[in-house]
Amino acid sequence: MMSDEDYNTALKALIEKRASVPCSRCGFNQFELQPAYTAIPLMPDCQAPSSYGPAIPCAVVACKNCGNLSFHSAAHLGLLRPADAAAPSPGTT
């Protein structure tokens, strides 16, 4: 689960970055930041299934009307701590 501090940091960053335009699916303009993270796995190519290697940690926002989900990079929202950001992912040196 996201700490209260991270939740508030993410919410503030989303507002500052004007990430509040109407939903791309239904046009509704109310969203809810989810209280936990997800990660999008990176794959070397389309044929190779992910084995939980490198991934992009994300905050998730849901439209309050249709449930459409949007994913925002935790790094761009200021949620990665220096130790998290300093560790290179395999194959990205």
Biotite code that builds the C-alpha atoms (Angstrom):
import biotite.structure as struc

atoms = struc.array([
    struc.Atom([0.000, 0.000, 0.000], chain_id="A", res_id=1, res_name="MET", atom_name="CA", element="C"),
    struc.Atom([1.040, 3.560, -0.657], chain_id="A", res_id=2, res_name="MET", atom_name="CA", element="C"),
    struc.Atom([2.007, 5.551, 2.440], chain_id="A", res_id=3, res_name="SER", atom_name="CA", element="C"),
    struc.Atom([-0.004, 8.691, 3.207], chain_id="A", res_id=4, res_name="ASP", atom_name="CA", element="C"),
    struc.Atom([3.081, 10.745, 2.336], chain_id="A", res_id=5, res_name="GLU", atom_name="CA", element="C"),
    struc.Atom([3.476, 9.066, -1.076], chain_id="A", res_id=6, res_name="ASP", atom_name="CA", element="C"),
    struc.Atom([-0.262, 9.358, -1.771], chain_id="A", res_id=7, res_name="TYR", atom_name="CA", element="C"),
    struc.Atom([-0.167, 13.102, -1.074], chain_id="A", res_id=8, res_name="ASN", atom_name="CA", element="C"),
    struc.Atom([3.041, 13.539, -3.101], chain_id="A", res_id=9, res_name="THR", atom_name="CA", element="C"),
    struc.Atom([1.513, 11.717, -6.080], chain_id="A", res_id=10, res_name="ALA", atom_name="CA", element="C"),
    struc.Atom([-1.752, 13.649, -5.845], chain_id="A", res_id=11, res_name="LEU", atom_name="CA", element="C"),
    struc.Atom([0.089, 16.977, -5.661], chain_id="A", res_id=12, res_name="LYS", atom_name="CA", element="C"),
    struc.Atom([2.321, 16.057, -8.623], chain_id="A", res_id=13, res_name="ALA", atom_name="CA", element="C"),
    struc.Atom([-0.665, 14.994, -10.749], chain_id="A", res_id=14, res_name="LEU", atom_name="CA", element="C"),
    struc.Atom([-2.374, 18.319, -10.033], chain_id="A", res_id=15, res_name="ILE", atom_name="CA", element="C"),
    struc.Atom([0.808, 20.332, -10.711], chain_id="A", res_id=16, res_name="GLU", atom_name="CA", element="C"),
    struc.Atom([1.329, 18.478, -13.999], chain_id="A", res_id=17, res_name="LYS", atom_name="CA", element="C"),
    struc.Atom([-2.309, 19.159, -14.961], chain_id="A", res_id=18, res_name="ARG", atom_name="CA", element="C"),
    struc.Atom([-3.046, 15.447, -15.322], chain_id="A", res_id=19, res_name="ALA", atom_name="CA", element="C"),
    struc.Atom([-6.736, 16.037, -14.767], chain_id="A", res_id=20, res_name="SER", atom_name="CA", element="C"),
    struc.Atom([-8.213, 16.423, -18.238], chain_id="A", res_id=21, res_name="VAL", atom_name="CA", element="C"),
    struc.Atom([-11.525, 14.584, -18.801], chain_id="A", res_id=22, res_name="PRO", atom_name="CA", element="C"),
    struc.Atom([-11.398, 10.804, -19.165], chain_id="A", res_id=23, res_name="CYS", atom_name="CA", element="C"),
    struc.Atom([-10.278, 9.712, -22.625], chain_id="A", res_id=24, res_name="SER", atom_name="CA", element="C"),
    struc.Atom([-12.994, 7.018, -22.713], chain_id="A", res_id=25, res_name="ARG", atom_name="CA", element="C"),
    struc.Atom([-16.156, 8.627, -21.304], chain_id="A", res_id=26, res_name="CYS", atom_name="CA", element="C"),
    struc.Atom([-15.369, 12.332, -20.865], chain_id="A", res_id=27, res_name="GLY", atom_name="CA", element="C"),
    struc.Atom([-16.060, 12.307, -17.097], chain_id="A", res_id=28, res_name="PHE", atom_name="CA", element="C"),
    struc.Atom([-13.838, 14.639, -15.068], chain_id="A", res_id=29, res_name="ASN", atom_name="CA", element="C"),
    struc.Atom([-13.529, 12.966, -11.670], chain_id="A", res_id=30, res_name="GLN", atom_name="CA", element="C"),
    struc.Atom([-10.723, 10.559, -10.902], chain_id="A", res_id=31, res_name="PHE", atom_name="CA", element="C"),
    struc.Atom([-9.417, 8.583, -7.962], chain_id="A", res_id=32, res_name="GLU", atom_name="CA", element="C"),
    struc.Atom([-5.764, 7.878, -7.207], chain_id="A", res_id=33, res_name="LEU", atom_name="CA", element="C"),
    struc.Atom([-5.493, 4.232, -6.179], chain_id="A", res_id=34, res_name="GLN", atom_name="CA", element="C"),
    struc.Atom([-3.807, 3.607, -2.791], chain_id="A", res_id=35, res_name="PRO", atom_name="CA", element="C"),
    struc.Atom([-1.246, 1.105, -4.116], chain_id="A", res_id=36, res_name="ALA", atom_name="CA", element="C"),
    struc.Atom([1.378, 0.838, -6.846], chain_id="A", res_id=37, res_name="TYR", atom_name="CA", element="C"),
    struc.Atom([1.599, -1.396, -9.853], chain_id="A", res_id=38, res_name="THR", atom_name="CA", element="C"),
    struc.Atom([4.501, -2.122, -12.191], chain_id="A", res_id=39, res_name="ALA", atom_name="CA", element="C"),
    struc.Atom([4.605, -2.500, -15.940], chain_id="A", res_id=40, res_name="ILE", atom_name="CA", element="C"),
    struc.Atom([7.124, -5.203, -16.881], chain_id="A", res_id=41, res_name="PRO", atom_name="CA", element="C"),
    struc.Atom([9.644, -4.487, -19.626], chain_id="A", res_id=42, res_name="LEU", atom_name="CA", element="C"),
    struc.Atom([10.207, -7.250, -22.175], chain_id="A", res_id=43, res_name="MET", atom_name="CA", element="C"),
    struc.Atom([13.243, -7.666, -24.448], chain_id="A", res_id=44, res_name="PRO", atom_name="CA", element="C"),
    struc.Atom([10.942, -8.383, -27.403], chain_id="A", res_id=45, res_name="ASP", atom_name="CA", element="C"),
    struc.Atom([7.360, -9.389, -28.175], chain_id="A", res_id=46, res_name="CYS", atom_name="CA", element="C"),
    struc.Atom([8.163, -13.097, -28.226], chain_id="A", res_id=47, res_name="GLN", atom_name="CA", element="C"),
    struc.Atom([9.834, -13.307, -24.829], chain_id="A", res_id=48, res_name="ALA", atom_name="CA", element="C"),
    struc.Atom([7.453, -13.562, -21.875], chain_id="A", res_id=49, res_name="PRO", atom_name="CA", element="C"),
    struc.Atom([8.377, -11.416, -18.905], chain_id="A", res_id=50, res_name="SER", atom_name="CA", element="C"),
    struc.Atom([9.975, -13.229, -16.002], chain_id="A", res_id=51, res_name="SER", atom_name="CA", element="C"),
    struc.Atom([9.494, -10.335, -13.599], chain_id="A", res_id=52, res_name="TYR", atom_name="CA", element="C"),
    struc.Atom([12.672, -8.614, -14.709], chain_id="A", res_id=53, res_name="GLY", atom_name="CA", element="C"),
    struc.Atom([12.927, -4.855, -15.102], chain_id="A", res_id=54, res_name="PRO", atom_name="CA", element="C"),
    struc.Atom([9.704, -2.935, -14.652], chain_id="A", res_id=55, res_name="ALA", atom_name="CA", element="C"),
    struc.Atom([8.381, 0.622, -14.480], chain_id="A", res_id=56, res_name="ILE", atom_name="CA", element="C"),
    struc.Atom([6.775, 1.355, -11.085], chain_id="A", res_id=57, res_name="PRO", atom_name="CA", element="C"),
    struc.Atom([3.530, 3.293, -11.533], chain_id="A", res_id=58, res_name="CYS", atom_name="CA", element="C"),
    struc.Atom([0.785, 5.058, -9.660], chain_id="A", res_id=59, res_name="ALA", atom_name="CA", element="C"),
    struc.Atom([-2.697, 4.201, -10.929], chain_id="A", res_id=60, res_name="VAL", atom_name="CA", element="C"),
    struc.Atom([-5.570, 6.634, -11.457], chain_id="A", res_id=61, res_name="VAL", atom_name="CA", element="C"),
    struc.Atom([-9.129, 5.440, -12.163], chain_id="A", res_id=62, res_name="ALA", atom_name="CA", element="C"),
    struc.Atom([-12.028, 7.346, -13.726], chain_id="A", res_id=63, res_name="CYS", atom_name="CA", element="C"),
    struc.Atom([-14.853, 7.476, -11.155], chain_id="A", res_id=64, res_name="LYS", atom_name="CA", element="C"),
    struc.Atom([-17.441, 6.913, -13.894], chain_id="A", res_id=65, res_name="ASN", atom_name="CA", element="C"),
    struc.Atom([-16.215, 4.179, -16.229], chain_id="A", res_id=66, res_name="CYS", atom_name="CA", element="C"),
    struc.Atom([-13.173, 2.876, -14.340], chain_id="A", res_id=67, res_name="GLY", atom_name="CA", element="C"),
    struc.Atom([-10.717, 3.583, -17.159], chain_id="A", res_id=68, res_name="ASN", atom_name="CA", element="C"),
    struc.Atom([-7.215, 3.268, -15.715], chain_id="A", res_id=69, res_name="LEU", atom_name="CA", element="C"),
    struc.Atom([-4.231, 5.473, -16.398], chain_id="A", res_id=70, res_name="SER", atom_name="CA", element="C"),
    struc.Atom([-0.705, 4.716, -15.265], chain_id="A", res_id=71, res_name="PHE", atom_name="CA", element="C"),
    struc.Atom([1.783, 7.384, -14.226], chain_id="A", res_id=72, res_name="HIS", atom_name="CA", element="C"),
    struc.Atom([5.498, 6.745, -13.761], chain_id="A", res_id=73, res_name="SER", atom_name="CA", element="C"),
    struc.Atom([6.360, 6.859, -10.062], chain_id="A", res_id=74, res_name="ALA", atom_name="CA", element="C"),
    struc.Atom([9.651, 8.536, -10.984], chain_id="A", res_id=75, res_name="ALA", atom_name="CA", element="C"),
    struc.Atom([7.861, 11.402, -12.728], chain_id="A", res_id=76, res_name="HIS", atom_name="CA", element="C"),
    struc.Atom([5.628, 11.894, -9.699], chain_id="A", res_id=77, res_name="LEU", atom_name="CA", element="C"),
    struc.Atom([8.589, 12.157, -7.325], chain_id="A", res_id=78, res_name="GLY", atom_name="CA", element="C"),
    struc.Atom([7.890, 8.847, -5.594], chain_id="A", res_id=79, res_name="LEU", atom_name="CA", element="C"),
    struc.Atom([11.218, 7.082, -6.131], chain_id="A", res_id=80, res_name="LEU", atom_name="CA", element="C"),
    struc.Atom([13.709, 7.466, -3.347], chain_id="A", res_id=81, res_name="ARG", atom_name="CA", element="C"),
    struc.Atom([17.407, 7.956, -4.217], chain_id="A", res_id=82, res_name="PRO", atom_name="CA", element="C"),
    struc.Atom([18.250, 4.289, -3.576], chain_id="A", res_id=83, res_name="ALA", atom_name="CA", element="C"),
    struc.Atom([15.403, 3.206, -5.871], chain_id="A", res_id=84, res_name="ASP", atom_name="CA", element="C"),
    struc.Atom([16.442, 5.574, -8.647], chain_id="A", res_id=85, res_name="ALA", atom_name="CA", element="C"),
    struc.Atom([20.171, 4.843, -8.358], chain_id="A", res_id=86, res_name="ALA", atom_name="CA", element="C"),
    struc.Atom([19.932, 1.108, -8.922], chain_id="A", res_id=87, res_name="ALA", atom_name="CA", element="C"),
    struc.Atom([20.155, 0.474, -12.699], chain_id="A", res_id=88, res_name="PRO", atom_name="CA", element="C"),
    struc.Atom([17.849, -2.097, -14.170], chain_id="A", res_id=89, res_name="SER", atom_name="CA", element="C"),
    struc.Atom([19.524, -5.127, -15.755], chain_id="A", res_id=90, res_name="PRO", atom_name="CA", element="C"),
    struc.Atom([20.637, -4.391, -19.292], chain_id="A", res_id=91, res_name="GLY", atom_name="CA", element="C"),
    struc.Atom([20.418, -0.583, -18.916], chain_id="A", res_id=92, res_name="THR", atom_name="CA", element="C"),
    struc.Atom([24.003, 0.262, -18.022], chain_id="A", res_id=93, res_name="THR", atom_name="CA", element="C"),
])
